[in-house]
Amino acid sequence: METQSSTMDIACKIVVAALESKTLSLQPDPRVRQNTLDHDAAQIARAFTLIHDAVFNEHRRISGQK
């Protein structure tokens, strides 16, 4: 159970860091189109989904070994 918790903590920290990094780099700029911001948000959402799936699969793998 501790492994699952620490793995989830790490995954959450990665997602938060990615969001903070993207947010800081996307300062308001009238030259930036809304679709560019939407594309970046979609990339972050895909990354979060991949991390979530990896954590879920790792949890299943660990649980199956017990």
For each residue, the residues with C-beta under 8 A, 3 or more apart:
1: 4 5
2: 5 6
3: 6 7 62
4: 1 7 8 59 62
5: 1 2 8 9
6: 2 3 9 10
7: 3 4 10 11 55 58 59
8: 4 5 11 12 55
9: 5 6 12 13
10: 6 7 13 14
11: 7 8 14 15 51 52 54 55
12: 8 9 15 16
13: 9 10 16 17
14: 10 11 17 18 51
15: 11 12 18 19 47 48 51
16: 12 13 19 20
17: 13 14 20 21
18: 14 15 21 22 44 47 48
19: 15 16 22 23 44
20: 16 17 23 24
21: 17 18 24 25
22: 18 19 25 26 40 44
23: 19 20 26
24: 20 21 27
25: 21 22
26: 22 23 32 37 40
27: 24
28: 32
29: 32
30:
31:
32: 26 28 29 36 37
33: 36 37
34: 37 38
35: 38 39
36: 32 33 39 40
37: 26 32 33 34 40 41
38: 34 35 41 42
39: 35 36 42 43
40: 22 26 36 37 43 44
41: 37 38 44 45
42: 38 39 45 46
43: 39 40 46 47
44: 18 19 22 40 41 47 48
45: 41 42 48 49
46: 42 43 49 50
47: 15 18 43 44 50 51
48: 15 18 44 45 51 52
49: 45 46 52 53
50: 46 47 53 54
51: 11 14 15 47 48 54 55
52: 11 48 49 55 56
53: 49 50 56 57
54: 11 50 51 57 58
55: 7 8 11 51 52 58 59
56: 52 53 59 60
57: 53 54 60 61
58: 7 54 55 61 62
59: 4 7 55 56 62 63
60: 56 57 63 64
61: 57 58 64 65
62: 3 4 58 59 65 66
63: 59 60 66
64: 60 61
65: 61 62
66: 62 63
